[in-house]
Amino acid sequence: MKKKDLRELRDLSPEELARREVELREELFVLMMRRGASQLENPKRLWAIRKDVARILTVLGEKNKGAAAAAPSEV
């Protein structure tokens, strides 16, 4: 994923990011099953998907942290 793609991730809403994470995790599951059956065509795709999921989780964390900081605290 390039910096351009990371900027696009930051522009997405939390719901869209969560949906994208689910899609990637489903793809990762399928690829892991294929790896177990020795039918995996591109082993580097597993690495790339795990990195993409981590990036999505990072962006979600940034958004949650920003929302918590913007909310007024109760005393």
PDB file of N, CA, C and O in Angstrom:
ATOM      1  N   MET A   1       0.858  -1.162   0.000  1.00  0.00           N
ATOM      2  CA  MET A   1       0.000   0.000   0.000  1.00  0.00           C
ATOM      3  C   MET A   1       0.908   1.229   0.000  1.00  0.00           C
ATOM      4  O   MET A   1       1.852   1.327   0.784  1.00  0.00           O
ATOM      5  N   LYS A   2       0.603   2.142  -0.879  1.00  0.00           N
ATOM      6  CA  LYS A   2       1.409   3.337  -1.004  1.00  0.00           C
ATOM      7  C   LYS A   2       0.848   4.441  -0.118  1.00  0.00           C
ATOM      8  O   LYS A   2      -0.239   4.313   0.446  1.00  0.00           O
ATOM      9  N   LYS A   3       1.609   5.529  -0.005  1.00  0.00           N
ATOM     10  CA  LYS A   3       1.162   6.647   0.822  1.00  0.00           C
ATOM     11  C   LYS A   3      -0.171   7.188   0.321  1.00  0.00           C
ATOM     12  O   LYS A   3      -1.012   7.624   1.107  1.00  0.00           O
ATOM     13  N   LYS A   4      -0.350   7.156  -0.990  1.00  0.00           N
ATOM     14  CA  LYS A   4      -1.607   7.622  -1.576  1.00  0.00           C
ATOM     15  C   LYS A   4      -2.765   6.774  -1.040  1.00  0.00           C
ATOM     16  O   LYS A   4      -3.816   7.308  -0.682  1.00  0.00           O
ATOM     17  N   ASP A   5      -2.570   5.463  -0.986  1.00  0.00           N
ATOM     18  CA  ASP A   5      -3.605   4.565  -0.485  1.00  0.00           C
ATOM     19  C   ASP A   5      -3.869   4.816   1.002  1.00  0.00           C
ATOM     20  O   ASP A   5      -5.011   4.724   1.453  1.00  0.00           O
ATOM     21  N   LEU A   6      -2.836   5.127   1.749  1.00  0.00           N
ATOM     22  CA  LEU A   6      -2.990   5.398   3.176  1.00  0.00           C
ATOM     23  C   LEU A   6      -3.812   6.668   3.386  1.00  0.00           C
ATOM     24  O   LEU A   6      -4.634   6.737   4.300  1.00  0.00           O
ATOM     25  N   ARG A   7      -3.589   7.663   2.541  1.00  0.00           N
ATOM     26  CA  ARG A   7      -4.406   8.883   2.626  1.00  0.00           C
ATOM     27  C   ARG A   7      -5.868   8.567   2.344  1.00  0.00           C
ATOM     28  O   ARG A   7      -6.766   9.108   2.990  1.00  0.00           O
ATOM     29  N   GLU A   8      -6.101   7.687   1.373  1.00  0.00           N
ATOM     30  CA  GLU A   8      -7.474   7.294   1.049  1.00  0.00           C
ATOM     31  C   GLU A   8      -8.119   6.575   2.229  1.00  0.00           C
ATOM     32  O   GLU A   8      -9.305   6.767   2.498  1.00  0.00           O
ATOM     33  N   LEU A   9      -7.350   5.753   2.935  1.00  0.00           N
ATOM     34  CA  LEU A   9      -7.879   5.068   4.115  1.00  0.00           C
ATOM     35  C   LEU A   9      -8.281   6.076   5.181  1.00  0.00           C
ATOM     36  O   LEU A   9      -9.311   5.914   5.835  1.00  0.00           O
ATOM     37  N   ARG A  10      -7.482   7.105   5.356  1.00  0.00           N
ATOM     38  CA  ARG A  10      -7.785   8.110   6.376  1.00  0.00           C
ATOM     39  C   ARG A  10      -9.028   8.915   6.029  1.00  0.00           C
ATOM     40  O   ARG A  10      -9.675   9.473   6.914  1.00  0.00           O
ATOM     41  N   ASP A  11      -9.364   8.977   4.742  1.00  0.00           N
ATOM     42  CA  ASP A  11     -10.557   9.707   4.312  1.00  0.00           C
ATOM     43  C   ASP A  11     -11.839   8.896   4.492  1.00  0.00           C
ATOM     44  O   ASP A  11     -12.933   9.460   4.463  1.00  0.00           O
ATOM     45  N   LEU A  12     -11.719   7.578   4.679  1.00  0.00           N
ATOM     46  CA  LEU A  12     -12.899   6.729   4.821  1.00  0.00           C
ATOM     47  C   LEU A  12     -13.518   6.884   6.208  1.00  0.00           C
ATOM     48  O   LEU A  12     -12.843   7.247   7.171  1.00  0.00           O
ATOM     49  N   SER A  13     -14.804   6.604   6.286  1.00  0.00           N
ATOM     50  CA  SER A  13     -15.492   6.643   7.580  1.00  0.00           C
ATOM     51  C   SER A  13     -15.147   5.373   8.365  1.00  0.00           C
ATOM     52  O   SER A  13     -14.700   4.384   7.784  1.00  0.00           O
ATOM     53  N   PRO A  14     -15.355   5.402   9.682  1.00  0.00           N
ATOM     54  CA  PRO A  14     -15.078   4.205  10.486  1.00  0.00           C
ATOM     55  C   PRO A  14     -15.881   2.982  10.026  1.00  0.00           C
ATOM     56  O   PRO A  14     -15.380   1.859  10.085  1.00  0.00           O
ATOM     57  N   GLU A  15     -17.124   3.190   9.568  1.00  0.00           N
ATOM     58  CA  GLU A  15     -17.941   2.065   9.093  1.00  0.00           C
ATOM     59  C   GLU A  15     -17.343   1.447   7.834  1.00  0.00           C
ATOM     60  O   GLU A  15     -17.308   0.226   7.688  1.00  0.00           O
ATOM     61  N   GLU A  16     -16.869   2.308   6.921  1.00  0.00           N
ATOM     62  CA  GLU A  16     -16.248   1.808   5.696  1.00  0.00           C
ATOM     63  C   GLU A  16     -14.944   1.083   6.001  1.00  0.00           C
ATOM     64  O   GLU A  16     -14.631   0.070   5.376  1.00  0.00           O
ATOM     65  N   LEU A  17     -14.187   1.600   6.956  1.00  0.00           N
ATOM     66  CA  LEU A  17     -12.943   0.940   7.348  1.00  0.00           C
ATOM     67  C   LEU A  17     -13.226  -0.433   7.954  1.00  0.00           C
ATOM     68  O   LEU A  17     -12.522  -1.399   7.662  1.00  0.00           O
ATOM     69  N   ALA A  18     -14.246  -0.519   8.790  1.00  0.00           N
ATOM     70  CA  ALA A  18     -14.593  -1.799   9.405  1.00  0.00           C
ATOM     71  C   ALA A  18     -15.040  -2.802   8.340  1.00  0.00           C
ATOM     72  O   ALA A  18     -14.697  -3.982   8.407  1.00  0.00           O
ATOM     73  N   ARG A  19     -15.798  -2.329   7.371  1.00  0.00           N
ATOM     74  CA  ARG A  19     -16.248  -3.205   6.277  1.00  0.00           C
ATOM     75  C   ARG A  19     -15.051  -3.705   5.475  1.00  0.00           C
ATOM     76  O   ARG A  19     -14.985  -4.879   5.109  1.00  0.00           O
ATOM     77  N   ARG A  20     -14.110  -2.810   5.206  1.00  0.00           N
ATOM     78  CA  ARG A  20     -12.911  -3.178   4.454  1.00  0.00           C
ATOM     79  C   ARG A  20     -12.072  -4.188   5.237  1.00  0.00           C
ATOM     80  O   ARG A  20     -11.501  -5.109   4.654  1.00  0.00           O
ATOM     81  N   GLU A  21     -11.999  -4.014   6.549  1.00  0.00           N
ATOM     82  CA  GLU A  21     -11.251  -4.954   7.390  1.00  0.00           C
ATOM     83  C   GLU A  21     -11.862  -6.345   7.326  1.00  0.00           C
ATOM     84  O   GLU A  21     -11.141  -7.337   7.223  1.00  0.00           O
ATOM     85  N   VAL A  22     -13.183  -6.423   7.386  1.00  0.00           N
ATOM     86  CA  VAL A  22     -13.866  -7.724   7.325  1.00  0.00           C
ATOM     87  C   VAL A  22     -13.581  -8.398   5.986  1.00  0.00           C
ATOM     88  O   VAL A  22     -13.304  -9.596   5.933  1.00  0.00           O
ATOM     89  N   GLU A  23     -13.651  -7.627   4.911  1.00  0.00           N
ATOM     90  CA  GLU A  23     -13.384  -8.192   3.581  1.00  0.00           C
ATOM     91  C   GLU A  23     -11.965  -8.752   3.497  1.00  0.00           C
ATOM     92  O   GLU A  23     -11.754  -9.843   2.967  1.00  0.00           O
ATOM     93  N   LEU A  24     -10.995  -8.005   4.021  1.00  0.00           N
ATOM     94  CA  LEU A  24      -9.609  -8.453   3.981  1.00  0.00           C
ATOM     95  C   LEU A  24      -9.393  -9.685   4.851  1.00  0.00           C
ATOM     96  O   LEU A  24      -8.651 -10.592   4.473  1.00  0.00           O
ATOM     97  N   ARG A  25     -10.036  -9.723   6.012  1.00  0.00           N
ATOM     98  CA  ARG A  25      -9.885 -10.891   6.886  1.00  0.00           C
ATOM     99  C   ARG A  25     -10.498 -12.141   6.248  1.00  0.00           C
ATOM    100  O   ARG A  25      -9.978 -13.244   6.418  1.00  0.00           O
ATOM    101  N   GLU A  26     -11.597 -11.970   5.518  1.00  0.00           N
ATOM    102  CA  GLU A  26     -12.197 -13.108   4.810  1.00  0.00           C
ATOM    103  C   GLU A  26     -11.258 -13.600   3.713  1.00  0.00           C
ATOM    104  O   GLU A  26     -11.074 -14.805   3.544  1.00  0.00           O
ATOM    105  N   GLU A  27     -10.667 -12.669   2.970  1.00  0.00           N
ATOM    106  CA  GLU A  27      -9.714 -13.050   1.931  1.00  0.00           C
ATOM    107  C   GLU A  27      -8.504 -13.741   2.546  1.00  0.00           C
ATOM    108  O   GLU A  27      -8.003 -14.723   1.998  1.00  0.00           O
ATOM    109  N   LEU A  28      -8.037 -13.236   3.673  1.00  0.00           N
ATOM    110  CA  LEU A  28      -6.904 -13.838   4.366  1.00  0.00           C
ATOM    111  C   LEU A  28      -7.228 -15.268   4.783  1.00  0.00           C
ATOM    112  O   LEU A  28      -6.388 -16.159   4.651  1.00  0.00           O
ATOM    113  N   PHE A  29      -8.432 -15.491   5.283  1.00  0.00           N
ATOM    114  CA  PHE A  29      -8.844 -16.838   5.689  1.00  0.00           C
ATOM    115  C   PHE A  29      -8.805 -17.798   4.509  1.00  0.00           C
ATOM    116  O   PHE A  29      -8.292 -18.912   4.618  1.00  0.00           O
ATOM    117  N   VAL A  30      -9.357 -17.353   3.372  1.00  0.00           N
ATOM    118  CA  VAL A  30      -9.375 -18.205   2.181  1.00  0.00           C
ATOM    119  C   VAL A  30      -7.952 -18.530   1.737  1.00  0.00           C
ATOM    120  O   VAL A  30      -7.651 -19.675   1.399  1.00  0.00           O
ATOM    121  N   LEU A  31      -7.087 -17.537   1.737  1.00  0.00           N
ATOM    122  CA  LEU A  31      -5.707 -17.766   1.318  1.00  0.00           C
ATOM    123  C   LEU A  31      -4.972 -18.697   2.274  1.00  0.00           C
ATOM    124  O   LEU A  31      -4.143 -19.498   1.843  1.00  0.00           O
ATOM    125  N   MET A  32      -5.267 -18.600   3.565  1.00  0.00           N
ATOM    126  CA  MET A  32      -4.616 -19.489   4.522  1.00  0.00           C
ATOM    127  C   MET A  32      -5.076 -20.930   4.325  1.00  0.00           C
ATOM    128  O   MET A  32      -4.295 -21.865   4.499  1.00  0.00           O
ATOM    129  N   MET A  33      -6.334 -21.106   3.963  1.00  0.00           N
ATOM    130  CA  MET A  33      -6.828 -22.450   3.674  1.00  0.00           C
ATOM    131  C   MET A  33      -6.149 -23.014   2.426  1.00  0.00           C
ATOM    132  O   MET A  33      -5.792 -24.191   2.384  1.00  0.00           O
ATOM    133  N   ARG A  34      -5.978 -22.177   1.425  1.00  0.00           N
ATOM    134  CA  ARG A  34      -5.286 -22.612   0.208  1.00  0.00           C
ATOM    135  C   ARG A  34      -3.828 -22.947   0.495  1.00  0.00           C
ATOM    136  O   ARG A  34      -3.269 -23.880  -0.081  1.00  0.00           O
ATOM    137  N   ARG A  35      -3.212 -22.164   1.402  1.00  0.00           N
ATOM    138  CA  ARG A  35      -1.823 -22.434   1.753  1.00  0.00           C
ATOM    139  C   ARG A  35      -1.713 -23.800   2.418  1.00  0.00           C
ATOM    140  O   ARG A  35      -0.759 -24.540   2.176  1.00  0.00           O
ATOM    141  N   GLY A  36      -2.679 -24.128   3.245  1.00  0.00           N
ATOM    142  CA  GLY A  36      -2.681 -25.427   3.910  1.00  0.00           C
ATOM    143  C   GLY A  36      -2.833 -26.571   2.932  1.00  0.00           C
ATOM    144  O   GLY A  36      -2.335 -27.670   3.177  1.00  0.00           O
ATOM    145  N   ALA A  37      -3.517 -26.328   1.823  1.00  0.00           N
ATOM    146  CA  ALA A  37      -3.707 -27.353   0.799  1.00  0.00           C
ATOM    147  C   ALA A  37      -2.639 -27.258  -0.288  1.00  0.00           C
ATOM    148  O   ALA A  37      -2.729 -27.946  -1.304  1.00  0.00           O
ATOM    149  N   SER A  38      -1.641 -26.421  -0.085  1.00  0.00           N
ATOM    150  CA  SER A  38      -0.546 -26.217  -1.044  1.00  0.00           C
ATOM    151  C   SER A  38      -1.051 -25.773  -2.406  1.00  0.00           C
ATOM    152  O   SER A  38      -0.534 -26.214  -3.433  1.00  0.00           O
ATOM    153  N   GLN A  39      -2.057 -24.901  -2.426  1.00  0.00           N
ATOM    154  CA  GLN A  39      -2.596 -24.392  -3.676  1.00  0.00           C
ATOM    155  C   GLN A  39      -2.473 -22.873  -3.758  1.00  0.00           C
ATOM    156  O   GLN A  39      -3.210 -22.229  -4.505  1.00  0.00           O
ATOM    157  N   LEU A  40      -1.569 -22.316  -3.014  1.00  0.00           N
ATOM    158  CA  LEU A  40      -1.416 -20.870  -2.967  1.00  0.00           C
ATOM    159  C   LEU A  40      -0.520 -20.415  -4.121  1.00  0.00           C
ATOM    160  O   LEU A  40       0.611 -20.881  -4.261  1.00  0.00           O
ATOM    161  N   GLU A  41      -1.039 -19.496  -4.946  1.00  0.00           N
ATOM    162  CA  GLU A  41      -0.296 -19.035  -6.105  1.00  0.00           C
ATOM    163  C   GLU A  41       0.683 -17.917  -5.756  1.00  0.00           C
ATOM    164  O   GLU A  41       1.789 -17.872  -6.294  1.00  0.00           O
ATOM    165  N   ASN A  42       0.281 -17.012  -4.854  1.00  0.00           N
ATOM    166  CA  ASN A  42       1.112 -15.871  -4.520  1.00  0.00           C
ATOM    167  C   ASN A  42       1.244 -15.765  -2.996  1.00  0.00           C
ATOM    168  O   ASN A  42       0.409 -15.132  -2.351  1.00  0.00           O
ATOM    169  N   PRO A  43       2.274 -16.372  -2.420  1.00  0.00           N
ATOM    170  CA  PRO A  43       2.431 -16.346  -0.963  1.00  0.00           C
ATOM    171  C   PRO A  43       2.627 -14.940  -0.386  1.00  0.00           C
ATOM    172  O   PRO A  43       2.312 -14.713   0.782  1.00  0.00           O
ATOM    173  N   LYS A  44       3.134 -14.005  -1.168  1.00  0.00           N
ATOM    174  CA  LYS A  44       3.345 -12.644  -0.676  1.00  0.00           C
ATOM    175  C   LYS A  44       2.021 -11.923  -0.437  1.00  0.00           C
ATOM    176  O   LYS A  44       1.985 -10.919   0.274  1.00  0.00           O
ATOM    177  N   ARG A  45       0.947 -12.420  -1.017  1.00  0.00           N
ATOM    178  CA  ARG A  45      -0.364 -11.789  -0.826  1.00  0.00           C
ATOM    179  C   ARG A  45      -0.788 -11.899   0.643  1.00  0.00           C
ATOM    180  O   ARG A  45      -1.419 -10.985   1.174  1.00  0.00           O
ATOM    181  N   LEU A  46      -0.444 -13.017   1.303  1.00  0.00           N
ATOM    182  CA  LEU A  46      -0.753 -13.174   2.731  1.00  0.00           C
ATOM    183  C   LEU A  46      -0.111 -12.051   3.539  1.00  0.00           C
ATOM    184  O   LEU A  46      -0.759 -11.440   4.388  1.00  0.00           O
ATOM    185  N   TRP A  47       1.157 -11.785   3.272  1.00  0.00           N
ATOM    186  CA  TRP A  47       1.879 -10.725   3.965  1.00  0.00           C
ATOM    187  C   TRP A  47       1.223  -9.379   3.705  1.00  0.00           C
ATOM    188  O   TRP A  47       1.035  -8.586   4.627  1.00  0.00           O
ATOM    189  N   ALA A  48       0.874  -9.120   2.447  1.00  0.00           N
ATOM    190  CA  ALA A  48       0.291  -7.833   2.067  1.00  0.00           C
ATOM    191  C   ALA A  48      -1.062  -7.620   2.748  1.00  0.00           C
ATOM    192  O   ALA A  48      -1.358  -6.512   3.197  1.00  0.00           O
ATOM    193  N   ILE A  49      -1.876  -8.655   2.828  1.00  0.00           N
ATOM    194  CA  ILE A  49      -3.193  -8.519   3.450  1.00  0.00           C
ATOM    195  C   ILE A  49      -3.048  -8.252   4.943  1.00  0.00           C
ATOM    196  O   ILE A  49      -3.763  -7.414   5.492  1.00  0.00           O
ATOM    197  N   ARG A  50      -2.128  -8.956   5.608  1.00  0.00           N
ATOM    198  CA  ARG A  50      -1.921  -8.717   7.033  1.00  0.00           C
ATOM    199  C   ARG A  50      -1.475  -7.277   7.291  1.00  0.00           C
ATOM    200  O   ARG A  50      -1.905  -6.653   8.261  1.00  0.00           O
ATOM    201  N   LYS A  51      -0.617  -6.758   6.424  1.00  0.00           N
ATOM    202  CA  LYS A  51      -0.157  -5.374   6.565  1.00  0.00           C
ATOM    203  C   LYS A  51      -1.309  -4.396   6.338  1.00  0.00           C
ATOM    204  O   LYS A  51      -1.421  -3.393   7.042  1.00  0.00           O
ATOM    205  N   ASP A  52      -2.164  -4.687   5.357  1.00  0.00           N
ATOM    206  CA  ASP A  52      -3.306  -3.814   5.090  1.00  0.00           C
ATOM    207  C   ASP A  52      -4.275  -3.793   6.268  1.00  0.00           C
ATOM    208  O   ASP A  52      -4.802  -2.739   6.623  1.00  0.00           O
ATOM    209  N   VAL A  53      -4.508  -4.955   6.872  1.00  0.00           N
ATOM    210  CA  VAL A  53      -5.387  -5.018   8.046  1.00  0.00           C
ATOM    211  C   VAL A  53      -4.780  -4.196   9.186  1.00  0.00           C
ATOM    212  O   VAL A  53      -5.492  -3.474   9.884  1.00  0.00           O
ATOM    213  N   ALA A  54      -3.479  -4.308   9.369  1.00  0.00           N
ATOM    214  CA  ALA A  54      -2.815  -3.532  10.427  1.00  0.00           C
ATOM    215  C   ALA A  54      -2.941  -2.034  10.162  1.00  0.00           C
ATOM    216  O   ALA A  54      -3.146  -1.254  11.092  1.00  0.00           O
ATOM    217  N   ARG A  55      -2.821  -1.636   8.911  1.00  0.00           N
ATOM    218  CA  ARG A  55      -2.970  -0.212   8.583  1.00  0.00           C
ATOM    219  C   ARG A  55      -4.381   0.269   8.880  1.00  0.00           C
ATOM    220  O   ARG A  55      -4.571   1.360   9.420  1.00  0.00           O
ATOM    221  N   ILE A  56      -5.366  -0.540   8.530  1.00  0.00           N
ATOM    222  CA  ILE A  56      -6.757  -0.171   8.791  1.00  0.00           C
ATOM    223  C   ILE A  56      -6.994  -0.033  10.293  1.00  0.00           C
ATOM    224  O   ILE A  56      -7.633   0.921  10.738  1.00  0.00           O
ATOM    225  N   LEU A  57      -6.482  -0.980  11.070  1.00  0.00           N
ATOM    226  CA  LEU A  57      -6.646  -0.915  12.522  1.00  0.00           C
ATOM    227  C   LEU A  57      -5.951   0.317  13.096  1.00  0.00           C
ATOM    228  O   LEU A  57      -6.447   0.916  14.050  1.00  0.00           O
ATOM    229  N   THR A  58      -4.814   0.701  12.527  1.00  0.00           N
ATOM    230  CA  THR A  58      -4.109   1.893  12.979  1.00  0.00           C
ATOM    231  C   THR A  58      -4.936   3.139  12.710  1.00  0.00           C
ATOM    232  O   THR A  58      -5.057   4.007  13.573  1.00  0.00           O
ATOM    233  N   VAL A  59      -5.507   3.228  11.509  1.00  0.00           N
ATOM    234  CA  VAL A  59      -6.321   4.395  11.157  1.00  0.00           C
ATOM    235  C   VAL A  59      -7.566   4.445  12.045  1.00  0.00           C
ATOM    236  O   VAL A  59      -7.962   5.518  12.501  1.00  0.00           O
ATOM    237  N   LEU A  60      -8.184   3.285  12.289  1.00  0.00           N
ATOM    238  CA  LEU A  60      -9.348   3.250  13.182  1.00  0.00           C
ATOM    239  C   LEU A  60      -8.973   3.724  14.582  1.00  0.00           C
ATOM    240  O   LEU A  60      -9.731   4.460  15.214  1.00  0.00           O
ATOM    241  N   GLY A  61      -7.819   3.309  15.062  1.00  0.00           N
ATOM    242  CA  GLY A  61      -7.350   3.746  16.370  1.00  0.00           C
ATOM    243  C   GLY A  61      -7.112   5.239  16.417  1.00  0.00           C
ATOM    244  O   GLY A  61      -7.432   5.894  17.408  1.00  0.00           O
ATOM    245  N   GLU A  62      -6.548   5.780  15.346  1.00  0.00           N
ATOM    246  CA  GLU A  62      -6.329   7.226  15.279  1.00  0.00           C
ATOM    247  C   GLU A  62      -7.657   7.970  15.328  1.00  0.00           C
ATOM    248  O   GLU A  62      -7.789   8.978  16.022  1.00  0.00           O
ATOM    249  N   LYS A  63      -8.636   7.466  14.590  1.00  0.00           N
ATOM    250  CA  LYS A  63      -9.945   8.122  14.554  1.00  0.00           C
ATOM    251  C   LYS A  63     -10.618   8.039  15.928  1.00  0.00           C
ATOM    252  O   LYS A  63     -11.219   9.015  16.378  1.00  0.00           O
ATOM    253  N   ASN A  64     -10.525   6.896  16.590  1.00  0.00           N
ATOM    254  CA  ASN A  64     -11.128   6.739  17.916  1.00  0.00           C
ATOM    255  C   ASN A  64     -10.437   7.635  18.942  1.00  0.00           C
ATOM    256  O   ASN A  64     -11.092   8.236  19.794  1.00  0.00           O
ATOM    257  N   LYS A  65      -9.129   7.719  18.856  1.00  0.00           N
ATOM    258  CA  LYS A  65      -8.382   8.561  19.779  1.00  0.00           C
ATOM    259  C   LYS A  65      -8.724  10.026  19.550  1.00  0.00           C
ATOM    260  O   LYS A  65      -8.856  10.792  20.505  1.00  0.00           O
ATOM    261  N   GLY A  66      -8.865  10.414  18.300  1.00  0.00           N
ATOM    262  CA  GLY A  66      -9.235  11.788  17.984  1.00  0.00           C
ATOM    263  C   GLY A  66     -10.636  12.124  18.439  1.00  0.00           C
ATOM    264  O   GLY A  66     -10.887  13.239  18.896  1.00  0.00           O
ATOM    265  N   ALA A  67     -11.553  11.180  18.322  1.00  0.00           N
ATOM    266  CA  ALA A  67     -12.924  11.410  18.759  1.00  0.00           C
ATOM    267  C   ALA A  67     -12.986  11.510  20.280  1.00  0.00           C
ATOM    268  O   ALA A  67     -13.752  12.307  20.822  1.00  0.00           O
ATOM    269  N   ALA A  68     -12.182  10.703  20.968  1.00  0.00           N
ATOM    270  CA  ALA A  68     -12.176  10.746  22.428  1.00  0.00           C
ATOM    271  C   ALA A  68     -11.568  12.048  22.928  1.00  0.00           C
ATOM    272  O   ALA A  68     -12.011  12.584  23.944  1.00  0.00           O
ATOM    273  N   ALA A  69     -10.576  12.559  22.239  1.00  0.00           N
ATOM    274  CA  ALA A  69      -9.956  13.808  22.651  1.00  0.00           C
ATOM    275  C   ALA A  69     -10.877  14.998  22.388  1.00  0.00           C
ATOM    276  O   ALA A  69     -10.844  15.991  23.114  1.00  0.00           O
ATOM    277  N   ALA A  70     -11.693  14.890  21.350  1.00  0.00           N
ATOM    278  CA  ALA A  70     -12.599  16.001  21.012  1.00  0.00           C
ATOM    279  C   ALA A  70     -13.814  16.050  21.919  1.00  0.00           C
ATOM    280  O   ALA A  70     -14.430  17.103  22.077  1.00  0.00           O
ATOM    281  N   ALA A  71     -14.164  14.915  22.516  1.00  0.00           N
ATOM    282  CA  ALA A  71     -15.341  14.868  23.383  1.00  0.00           C
ATOM    283  C   ALA A  71     -15.018  15.564  24.719  1.00  0.00           C
ATOM    284  O   ALA A  71     -13.931  15.368  25.263  1.00  0.00           O
ATOM    285  N   PRO A  72     -15.931  16.357  25.241  1.00  0.00           N
ATOM    286  CA  PRO A  72     -15.670  17.010  26.522  1.00  0.00           C
ATOM    287  C   PRO A  72     -15.651  15.987  27.657  1.00  0.00           C
ATOM    288  O   PRO A  72     -16.473  15.071  27.692  1.00  0.00           O
ATOM    289  N   SER A  73     -14.734  16.148  28.556  1.00  0.00           N
ATOM    290  CA  SER A  73     -14.647  15.219  29.683  1.00  0.00           C
ATOM    291  C   SER A  73     -15.544  15.692  30.807  1.00  0.00           C
ATOM    292  O   SER A  73     -15.719  16.889  31.031  1.00  0.00           O
ATOM    293  N   GLU A  74     -16.109  14.717  31.511  1.00  0.00           N
ATOM    294  CA  GLU A  74     -16.991  15.028  32.638  1.00  0.00           C
ATOM    295  C   GLU A  74     -16.163  15.090  33.924  1.00  0.00           C
ATOM    296  O   GLU A  74     -15.255  14.285  34.131  1.00  0.00           O
ATOM    297  N   VAL A  75     -16.482  16.028  34.757  1.00  0.00           N
ATOM    298  CA  VAL A  75     -15.733  16.189  36.019  1.00  0.00           C
ATOM    299  C   VAL A  75     -16.584  15.792  37.176  1.00  0.00           C
ATOM    300  O   VAL A  75     -16.138  15.855  38.321  1.00  0.00           O
TER     301      VAL A  75
END
